[in-house]
Amino acid sequence: MERWSSSAPMPQCSISHLRLCGGKLKNQFHNYLSLIAMGLLFIAPGYAEIDPKSIVGAWLFDEGQGNTARDSSDKGKDGDIVGGAKWVEGKFSKALELNGKDAWFHVPSIGTFDEITIAEWVNSTGRVGDWRVIFNNDGWKAGDVHHQLHPNNKVEFSIHSNPGGNDTFGTFLFDASQVGKWHHLATVYNSKGGWIRFYVDGKLDVENKWGGNPGVLGPARIGSWDGGGREWQGIFDELIIFNVALGEDDIQTIVDTGLKGVQSVEPNGKITTIWGKIKDH
């Protein structure tokens, strides 16, 4: 393959050799643009440097049929769809709609972590002013994570027996004005740092001083709780859990591109995985 550097002379073209020479010019120009693009890739602000090893569960809900939603990470946490759920068009491709009565998505045990990021697209279509579960562990014992909309219509994150109280809240109101609207939620918890951040549509809603204990994730229901009475009425799409506290730039990239568009890099900056390929795991 012919190589070209910025110090090498460009080929000289005569009219009789224009087609051949033009092809060389075109190839060299494309190579040059590729180098520029790679440079921009590493310096572009907001580029999500997400290590795929930090993903402990990811459900795209793109199956469009059946009673199982596959975990698109490498952790094998496939989940079971229960009751009156149906496949619908989502924010990105397909999504899972729950009826607010007898439907949920159940996932197995995921792990216990000092840092947690839970991110998902939600569309609430009813039950305003009631409990509306996003992700609730089965039961309610020390360390259990409950992540839901409180009857006050705020996003709540709870860890049983956490220092300073079990519960903490965002400020954004999922009231009647938000019914039928898509929103991206991301909740980022750092137990050792003693803080939690709530993001709505990629923007920081509020940071609270809270925490101290690691959170236990799963077995859990998405869209319900085994204690009853907290069913989600609406749609879920692209729910992903990390065992690290993601930054705002990473979250904004997920909002802008969807999980399929997030590119992952190792700490040394070498591109190793395009998230769009992870979904084929």
Residue frames relative to the residue before (quaternion, step in Angstrom):
aa qw qx qy qz dx dy dz
M 1.0000 0.0000 0.0000 0.0000 0.00 0.00 0.00
E 0.4433 -0.6915 0.5028 0.2693 3.58 -0.93 0.89
R 0.1788 -0.7825 0.5899 0.0882 3.56 -0.93 0.91
W 0.1266 -0.7910 0.5972 0.0407 3.53 -1.17 0.62
S 0.1093 -0.7662 0.6293 0.0706 3.55 -1.05 0.76
S 0.6694 -0.5169 0.3498 0.4029 3.54 -1.27 0.38
S 0.6738 0.4928 -0.3000 0.4616 3.62 1.19 -0.47
A 0.5768 0.5965 -0.3789 0.4098 3.58 1.25 -0.30
P 0.5060 -0.6523 0.4608 0.3258 3.59 -1.03 0.74
M 0.4797 -0.6326 0.5204 0.3145 3.53 -1.15 0.64
P 0.5548 -0.6208 0.4240 0.3563 3.62 -1.00 0.70
Q 0.3891 -0.7040 0.5479 0.2296 3.53 -1.14 0.77
C 0.1796 -0.8162 0.5466 0.0520 3.57 -0.80 1.02
S 0.1748 -0.7285 0.6501 0.1265 3.49 -1.09 0.80
I 0.6701 -0.4977 0.3461 0.4283 3.56 -1.23 0.37
S 0.6748 0.5165 -0.3025 0.4317 3.57 0.96 -0.87
H 0.7504 0.3403 -0.2000 0.5303 3.59 1.17 -0.49
L 0.2905 0.8120 -0.4773 0.1686 3.58 1.24 0.27
R 0.6629 0.5189 -0.3307 0.4265 3.60 0.89 -0.88
L 0.6808 0.4752 -0.2881 0.4771 3.61 0.88 -0.95
C 0.6960 0.4736 -0.2817 0.4603 3.56 0.81 -1.00
G 0.6195 0.5504 -0.3456 0.4402 3.55 1.04 -0.76
G 0.6221 0.5406 -0.3423 0.4513 3.57 1.08 -0.70
K 0.6424 0.5123 -0.3219 0.4704 3.57 1.03 -0.81
L 0.6426 0.5223 -0.3209 0.4596 3.54 0.96 -0.89
K 0.6554 0.5240 -0.3130 0.4449 3.54 0.93 -0.92
N 0.6644 0.5041 -0.3049 0.4598 3.59 0.92 -0.91
Q 0.6695 0.4952 -0.3025 0.4636 3.56 0.95 -0.92
F 0.6370 0.5293 -0.3253 0.4563 3.56 1.02 -0.79
H 0.6496 0.5060 -0.3146 0.4722 3.57 0.99 -0.81
N 0.6263 0.5293 -0.3366 0.4629 3.58 1.02 -0.79
Y 0.6558 0.5195 -0.3036 0.4561 3.54 0.96 -0.90
L 0.6543 0.5018 -0.3113 0.4724 3.58 0.96 -0.85
S 0.6217 0.5448 -0.3443 0.4451 3.57 1.05 -0.73
L 0.6419 0.5149 -0.3209 0.4690 3.58 1.01 -0.82
I 0.6351 0.5174 -0.3274 0.4709 3.57 0.99 -0.82
A 0.6631 0.5196 -0.3086 0.4417 3.56 0.89 -0.96
M 0.6484 0.5157 -0.3227 0.4577 3.58 0.97 -0.83
G 0.6350 0.5260 -0.3268 0.4619 3.56 1.04 -0.76
L 0.6623 0.4945 -0.3044 0.4735 3.55 0.96 -0.86
L 0.5919 0.6017 -0.3607 0.3969 3.55 1.06 -0.76
F 0.7389 0.4283 -0.2387 0.4621 3.56 0.90 -0.87
I 0.7463 0.3823 -0.2293 0.4942 3.61 1.16 -0.43
A 0.4725 0.6914 -0.4505 0.3096 3.59 1.22 -0.23
P 0.4368 -0.6924 0.4994 0.2837 3.60 -0.80 0.93
G 0.7907 0.3181 -0.2365 0.4666 3.54 -1.08 0.76
Y 0.4518 0.6810 -0.4651 0.3403 3.60 1.23 -0.01
A 0.3853 -0.7752 0.4612 0.1947 3.55 -0.66 1.15
E 0.1159 -0.7876 0.6040 0.0374 3.56 -0.46 1.21
I 0.1397 0.8204 -0.5268 0.1729 3.52 0.36 1.31
D 0.3187 -0.7393 0.5645 0.1825 3.55 -0.71 1.09
P 0.4290 -0.7263 0.4633 0.2718 3.64 -0.58 1.03
K 0.5770 0.5941 -0.3803 0.4117 3.60 1.17 -0.43
S 0.6332 0.5440 -0.3297 0.4409 3.59 1.21 -0.41
I 0.5688 0.5761 -0.3878 0.4406 3.59 1.27 -0.15
V 0.1061 -0.8273 0.5511 0.0249 3.58 -0.55 1.16
G 0.7904 -0.0326 -0.0199 0.6114 3.56 1.29 0.03
A 0.0976 0.7941 -0.5924 0.0945 3.59 -0.89 0.91
W 0.0136 -0.8028 0.5941 -0.0491 3.54 -0.63 1.16
L 0.2276 -0.8120 0.5292 0.0939 3.57 -0.43 1.27
F 0.2442 -0.7966 0.5084 0.2173 3.59 1.24 -0.50
D 0.3846 0.7362 -0.4687 0.3007 3.57 1.00 0.84
E 0.3995 0.7452 -0.4689 0.2555 3.60 1.25 -0.02
G 0.2281 -0.8233 0.4908 0.1710 3.57 0.96 -0.85
Q 0.7879 0.0910 -0.0618 0.6060 3.58 1.29 -0.03
G 0.7147 0.4628 -0.3251 0.4115 3.54 -1.29 0.31
N 0.4978 -0.6668 0.4895 0.2608 3.53 -1.40 0.04
T 0.6537 0.4484 -0.3172 0.5205 3.56 1.23 0.47
A 0.1332 -0.7432 0.6482 0.0992 3.54 -1.12 0.76
R 0.3665 -0.7788 0.4781 0.1749 3.54 -0.63 1.18
D 0.4138 -0.6502 0.5807 0.2621 3.52 -1.19 0.70
S 0.2670 -0.8083 0.5101 0.1234 3.57 -0.54 1.19
S 0.5143 0.5673 -0.4531 0.4565 3.59 1.24 0.19
D 0.5810 -0.5717 0.4248 0.3938 3.58 -1.24 -0.22
K 0.4987 0.6963 -0.3988 0.3276 3.60 1.26 0.27
G 0.4078 -0.7638 0.4359 0.2454 3.59 1.23 -0.16
K 0.4143 0.7251 -0.4564 0.3070 3.60 1.11 0.59
D 0.0386 0.8136 -0.5750 0.0771 3.56 0.72 1.07
G 0.2201 -0.8045 0.5435 0.0950 3.56 -1.06 0.77
D 0.4293 -0.6943 0.5283 0.2336 3.53 -1.32 0.49
I 0.2935 -0.7359 0.5886 0.1607 3.55 -0.98 0.93
V 0.1159 -0.8273 0.5495 -0.0106 3.55 -0.68 1.17
G 0.8551 0.2234 -0.1412 0.4460 3.56 -1.16 0.69
G 0.8112 -0.3308 0.2313 0.4232 3.52 -1.29 -0.56
A 0.2767 0.7387 -0.5576 0.2586 3.55 0.57 1.18
K 0.0536 -0.7999 0.5962 0.0436 3.57 -1.15 0.50
W 0.4901 -0.6477 0.5082 0.2864 3.51 -1.28 0.55
V 0.0163 0.7933 -0.6058 0.0582 3.56 -0.91 0.99
E 0.6158 -0.4900 0.4333 0.4393 3.55 -1.31 -0.02
G 0.1977 -0.8179 0.5351 0.0747 3.56 -0.90 0.94
K 0.7416 -0.3303 0.3015 0.5000 3.51 -1.26 -0.44
F 0.7611 0.0577 -0.0211 0.6457 3.54 1.12 -0.83
S 0.8247 -0.0868 0.0134 0.5588 3.59 -0.43 1.20
K 0.8056 -0.2522 0.1887 0.5017 3.61 -0.96 -0.83
A 0.1019 -0.7708 0.6265 0.0543 3.54 -1.35 0.32
L 0.4353 -0.6860 0.5239 0.2557 3.56 -1.34 0.20
E 0.1431 -0.7916 0.5913 0.0564 3.56 -0.76 1.11
L 0.1735 -0.7798 0.5982 0.0625 3.56 -0.92 1.02
N 0.4608 -0.7525 0.4211 0.2100 3.56 -0.99 0.90
G 0.5109 -0.6738 0.4124 0.3389 3.61 1.23 0.00
K 0.6883 0.4630 -0.2754 0.4859 3.58 1.26 0.19
D 0.8328 -0.0944 0.1422 0.5266 3.56 0.46 -1.22
A 0.5838 0.5833 -0.3622 0.4333 3.58 1.08 0.66
W 0.1820 0.7609 -0.6122 0.1147 3.54 -1.12 0.74
F 0.3577 -0.6838 0.5936 0.2284 3.51 -1.43 0.07
H 0.1544 -0.8271 0.5383 0.0469 3.59 -0.58 1.14
V 0.1004 -0.7944 0.5985 0.0243 3.56 -0.90 1.02
P 0.5203 -0.6532 0.4512 0.3147 3.61 -1.12 0.61
S 0.7321 -0.3794 0.3155 0.4697 3.56 -1.33 -0.11
I 0.2319 -0.7937 0.5545 0.0936 3.56 -0.92 0.99
G 0.6414 -0.5160 0.3339 0.4592 3.59 0.91 -0.85
T 0.4257 -0.6570 0.5577 0.2758 3.52 -1.41 -0.02
F 0.0050 -0.8441 0.5283 -0.0909 3.57 -0.64 1.15
D 0.4621 -0.6626 0.5234 0.2712 3.55 -1.18 0.73
E 0.7672 0.1883 -0.1153 0.6023 3.57 1.18 -0.60
I 0.0148 -0.7967 0.6027 -0.0430 3.55 -0.99 0.90
T 0.0004 0.7351 -0.6767 -0.0405 3.52 -1.17 0.72
I 0.0477 -0.7658 0.6412 0.0103 3.56 -0.84 1.04
A 0.0271 0.8079 -0.5844 0.0708 3.57 -0.66 1.12
E 0.1387 0.7939 -0.5771 0.1321 3.58 -0.96 0.85
W 0.3797 -0.6471 0.6025 0.2722 3.51 -1.37 0.37
V 0.0205 -0.8026 0.5957 -0.0221 3.57 -0.87 0.98
N 0.0512 -0.7480 0.6608 0.0333 3.51 -1.29 0.59
S 0.1358 -0.8125 0.5654 0.0419 3.56 -0.25 1.29
T 0.1272 -0.8299 0.5423 0.0328 3.57 -0.70 1.10
G 0.8181 0.0357 -0.0306 0.5732 3.59 1.22 0.17
R 0.7334 0.4310 -0.3326 0.4071 3.53 -1.44 -0.15
V 0.1807 0.7806 -0.5661 0.1938 3.58 0.99 0.83
G 0.7896 0.2769 -0.2268 0.4985 3.56 -0.92 0.94
D 0.6486 0.4352 -0.3249 0.5332 3.57 1.30 0.13
W 0.6243 -0.4725 0.4349 0.4448 3.54 -1.32 0.09
R 0.0103 0.7809 -0.6239 0.0285 3.58 -0.96 0.91
V 0.2547 -0.8255 0.4904 0.1150 3.56 -0.20 1.32
I 0.2348 -0.7081 0.6491 0.1489 3.49 -1.19 0.81
F 0.7690 -0.1544 0.1536 0.6010 3.59 0.67 -1.13
N 0.1017 0.7963 -0.5875 0.1022 3.59 -0.45 1.20
N 0.4533 -0.6541 0.5367 0.2805 3.54 -0.91 0.94
D 0.5371 -0.5646 0.5056 0.3703 3.53 -1.22 0.48
G 0.8047 0.2014 -0.1754 0.5302 3.57 -0.91 0.90
W 0.2524 -0.7358 0.6042 0.1730 3.53 -1.33 -0.37
K 0.2604 0.7564 -0.5371 0.2676 3.52 0.10 1.40
A 0.7643 -0.3921 0.2355 0.4546 3.58 -1.27 0.26
G 0.8152 0.2464 -0.2151 0.4780 3.54 -0.85 1.06
D 0.5282 0.6631 -0.4080 0.3389 3.59 1.18 -0.44
V 0.3016 -0.7349 0.5856 0.1611 3.53 -1.10 0.85
H 0.0071 -0.7384 0.6743 0.0068 3.52 -1.09 0.91
H 0.0133 -0.7913 0.6082 -0.0608 3.56 -0.80 1.10
Q 0.2412 0.7911 -0.4967 0.2630 3.55 -0.26 1.29
L 0.4791 -0.5811 0.5377 0.3789 3.53 -1.35 -0.04
H 0.3759 -0.7345 0.5341 0.1842 3.54 -0.81 1.13
P 0.6366 -0.5129 0.3919 0.4221 3.64 -1.17 0.27
N 0.6070 0.5256 -0.3664 0.4700 3.61 1.23 -0.24
N 0.4870 -0.7076 0.3751 0.3486 3.59 1.42 0.13
K 0.5408 0.5841 -0.4159 0.4397 3.59 1.24 0.41
V 0.5358 -0.5902 0.4880 0.3555 3.56 -1.26 0.46
E 0.1140 -0.7954 0.5948 0.0246 3.56 -0.83 1.05
F 0.0595 -0.7475 0.6595 0.0521 3.54 -1.18 0.71
S 0.0266 -0.8231 0.5652 -0.0488 3.56 -0.74 1.08
I 0.0377 -0.7382 0.6719 0.0457 3.52 -1.24 0.68
H 0.4390 -0.7178 0.4755 0.2569 3.54 -0.59 1.15
S 0.8507 0.1137 -0.1410 0.4935 3.57 -0.98 1.02
N 0.3512 0.7348 -0.5110 0.2748 3.61 1.12 0.48
P 0.5404 -0.6172 0.4517 0.3508 3.62 -0.98 0.76
G 0.7883 0.2950 -0.2266 0.4901 3.56 -0.99 0.82
G 0.7076 -0.4317 0.2555 0.4977 3.57 1.27 0.18
N 0.5739 -0.6356 0.4110 0.3127 3.52 -1.15 0.68
D 0.8144 0.3161 -0.0881 0.4786 3.56 0.97 -0.91
T 0.0212 0.7561 -0.6540 -0.0129 3.52 -1.29 0.55
F 0.2585 -0.8158 0.5135 0.0632 3.57 -1.10 0.76
G 0.4210 -0.6112 0.5998 0.2990 3.48 -1.39 0.39
T 0.4899 -0.6650 0.4743 0.3046 3.57 -1.29 -0.09
F 0.5458 0.6269 -0.4039 0.3820 3.61 1.17 -0.48
L 0.2933 -0.7790 0.5359 0.1413 3.58 -0.91 0.96
F 0.1900 -0.7540 0.6219 0.0924 3.54 -0.78 1.12
D 0.1523 0.8143 -0.5330 0.1722 3.52 0.61 1.25
A 0.7986 -0.3132 0.2037 0.4719 3.58 -1.29 -0.23
S 0.6148 0.5719 -0.3518 0.4138 3.59 1.12 -0.59
Q 0.7033 0.4598 -0.2560 0.4779 3.61 1.24 -0.40
V 0.4190 0.7185 -0.4663 0.3013 3.59 1.25 -0.02
G 0.8280 0.2048 -0.1792 0.4902 3.55 -0.91 0.99
K 0.6157 0.5386 -0.3468 0.4588 3.59 1.27 0.15
W 0.4252 -0.6828 0.5343 0.2598 3.56 -1.09 0.77
H 0.0539 0.7608 -0.6461 0.0279 3.53 -1.12 0.82
H 0.2976 -0.7147 0.5982 0.2068 3.53 -1.17 0.63
L 0.1176 -0.7847 0.6077 0.0330 3.55 -0.84 1.07
A 0.0400 0.7587 -0.6501 0.0154 3.53 -1.11 0.76
T 0.0722 -0.7797 0.6219 0.0080 3.54 -0.83 1.05
V 0.1012 -0.8187 0.5647 -0.0253 3.55 -0.64 1.21
Y 0.0514 -0.8223 0.5655 -0.0382 3.57 -0.58 1.22
N 0.0394 -0.7681 0.6392 -0.0017 3.55 -1.04 0.92
S 0.2838 -0.8115 0.4857 0.1583 3.58 -0.14 1.28
K 0.6935 0.4683 -0.2849 0.4676 3.59 0.92 -0.87
G 0.6598 0.4840 -0.3007 0.4898 3.57 1.13 -0.59
G 0.3557 -0.7703 0.4622 0.2579 3.55 1.24 -0.40
W 0.6578 0.4807 -0.3359 0.4727 3.59 0.98 0.78
I 0.1218 -0.7476 0.6460 0.0946 3.50 -1.38 0.34
R 0.1416 -0.7888 0.5953 0.0579 3.57 -1.05 0.82
F 0.1955 -0.7584 0.6145 0.0950 3.52 -1.03 0.92
Y 0.0897 -0.7850 0.6125 0.0230 3.56 -0.86 1.04
V 0.0758 -0.7601 0.6436 0.0483 3.55 -1.13 0.74
D 0.8443 -0.0439 -0.0295 0.5333 3.56 -0.72 1.15
G 0.7426 -0.4500 0.2047 0.4517 3.54 1.00 0.94
K 0.6825 0.4602 -0.2799 0.4940 3.58 1.25 -0.15
L 0.5370 -0.6313 0.4528 0.3288 3.56 -1.05 0.79
D 0.2743 -0.7501 0.5850 0.1410 3.55 -0.82 1.06
V 0.7550 -0.2441 0.1977 0.5755 3.57 0.78 -1.04
E 0.2034 -0.7222 0.6414 0.1601 3.54 -1.30 0.48
N 0.1137 -0.7966 0.5927 0.0341 3.55 -0.88 1.01
K 0.4084 -0.6470 0.5797 0.2802 3.53 -1.18 0.64
W 0.3034 0.7467 -0.5127 0.2959 3.54 -0.42 1.22
G 0.6690 0.5521 -0.3563 0.3473 3.53 -1.15 0.52
G 0.1639 0.7637 -0.6158 0.1036 3.48 -1.40 -0.28
N 0.7586 0.3208 -0.1782 0.5384 3.56 1.05 -0.74
P 0.5066 -0.6127 0.4966 0.3484 3.60 -1.13 0.55
G 0.3943 -0.7134 0.5290 0.2359 3.55 -1.25 0.43
V 0.3048 -0.7286 0.5903 0.1668 3.53 -1.11 0.83
L 0.1228 -0.8114 0.5709 0.0261 3.58 -0.71 1.12
G 0.8504 0.1044 -0.1245 0.5004 3.54 -0.71 1.18
P 0.4749 -0.1543 -0.8649 -0.0505 1.39 -2.37 0.85
A 0.0338 -0.8276 0.5571 -0.0597 3.55 -0.98 0.83
R 0.3383 -0.6848 0.5986 0.2414 3.48 -1.38 0.30
I 0.2283 -0.7019 0.6560 0.1576 3.51 -1.17 0.74
G 0.8167 0.2066 -0.1779 0.5086 3.55 -0.60 1.17
S 0.7892 0.1317 -0.0997 0.5915 3.58 1.24 0.21
W 0.2154 -0.7333 0.6192 0.1803 3.56 -1.37 -0.01
D 0.5079 -0.6767 0.4330 0.3109 3.56 -0.94 0.81
G 0.5566 0.5808 -0.3965 0.4424 3.59 1.30 -0.02
G 0.5069 -0.7001 0.3782 0.3316 3.57 1.32 -0.15
G 0.8197 0.3537 -0.2177 0.3945 3.53 -1.35 0.37
R 0.6927 0.4706 -0.2824 0.4679 3.62 1.16 0.24
E 0.2438 0.8248 -0.4844 0.1602 3.58 1.15 0.55
W 0.4126 -0.6860 0.5509 0.2360 3.51 -1.18 0.74
Q 0.1259 -0.7491 0.6447 0.0862 3.55 -1.02 0.87
G 0.6178 0.5122 -0.3768 0.4626 3.54 -0.38 1.23
I 0.6131 -0.5840 0.4363 0.3045 3.52 -1.35 -0.31
F 0.1585 -0.7438 0.6418 0.0982 3.52 -1.22 0.74
D 0.0552 0.7750 -0.6293 0.0188 3.55 -1.14 0.69
E 0.8783 0.0437 -0.0379 0.4747 3.55 -1.20 0.73
L 0.1710 0.7722 -0.5841 0.1824 3.56 0.39 1.27
I 0.0250 0.8073 -0.5839 0.0819 3.56 -0.75 1.09
I 0.1439 -0.7791 0.6073 0.0584 3.55 -1.08 0.82
F 0.1381 -0.7731 0.6176 0.0430 3.55 -1.00 0.98
N 0.3579 -0.7124 0.5535 0.2408 3.57 -1.22 0.48
V 0.6261 0.4351 -0.3569 0.5397 3.55 1.19 0.73
A 0.4800 -0.6335 0.5213 0.3106 3.54 -1.32 0.35
L 0.2468 -0.7987 0.5337 0.1279 3.59 -0.26 1.25
G 0.4407 -0.6797 0.5258 0.2594 3.53 -1.25 0.57
E 0.7067 -0.4853 0.3133 0.4085 3.54 -1.29 0.32
D 0.6255 0.5465 -0.3484 0.4345 3.61 1.01 -0.74
D 0.6471 0.5176 -0.3147 0.4629 3.56 0.99 -0.86
I 0.6622 0.5057 -0.3018 0.4633 3.55 0.94 -0.91
Q 0.6506 0.5175 -0.3217 0.4532 3.57 0.94 -0.84
T 0.6251 0.5346 -0.3382 0.4572 3.59 1.05 -0.72
I 0.6337 0.5154 -0.3256 0.4762 3.58 0.99 -0.79
V 0.6388 0.5214 -0.3233 0.4642 3.58 0.98 -0.83
D 0.7195 0.4822 -0.2569 0.4287 3.56 0.83 -1.01
T 0.8207 0.2937 -0.1085 0.4779 3.57 0.89 -0.92
G 0.4146 -0.6522 0.5149 0.3709 3.55 1.13 -0.55
L 0.6699 -0.5230 0.3337 0.4078 3.56 -1.18 0.42
K 0.6267 0.5572 -0.3468 0.4201 3.58 1.06 -0.67
G 0.7149 0.4608 -0.2627 0.4556 3.56 1.13 -0.49
V 0.5303 0.6371 -0.4122 0.3780 3.57 1.25 -0.16
Q 0.1941 -0.7661 0.6029 0.1092 3.57 -0.85 0.97
S 0.2517 -0.7926 0.5458 0.1025 3.53 -0.93 0.97
V 0.0823 -0.7949 0.6000 0.0380 3.55 -1.06 0.74
E 0.4812 -0.6192 0.5294 0.3238 3.52 -1.26 0.45
P 0.6931 -0.4902 0.3124 0.4263 3.62 -1.18 0.37
N 0.6683 0.4998 -0.3236 0.4459 3.62 1.07 -0.56
G 0.5924 -0.6249 0.3425 0.3757 3.57 1.29 0.13
K 0.5210 0.6341 -0.4261 0.3807 3.59 1.23 -0.04
I 0.4066 -0.7045 0.5207 0.2592 3.57 -0.78 1.01
T 0.0670 -0.8316 0.5514 -0.0005 3.56 -0.73 1.06
T 0.8264 0.0867 0.0020 0.5564 3.57 0.99 -0.72
I 0.1973 -0.7148 0.6522 0.1573 3.53 -1.10 0.73
W 0.5168 -0.6891 0.4011 0.3117 3.55 -0.64 1.13
G 0.5807 0.6050 -0.3687 0.4010 3.57 1.10 -0.63
K 0.6640 0.4818 -0.3062 0.4829 3.58 1.19 -0.46
I 0.5579 0.6102 -0.3966 0.3989 3.59 1.14 -0.54
K 0.6189 0.5810 -0.3449 0.4005 3.57 1.03 -0.78
D 0.6652 0.5050 -0.3013 0.4601 3.58 1.21 -0.44
H 0.3665 0.7568 -0.4755 0.2586 3.59 1.30 0.03
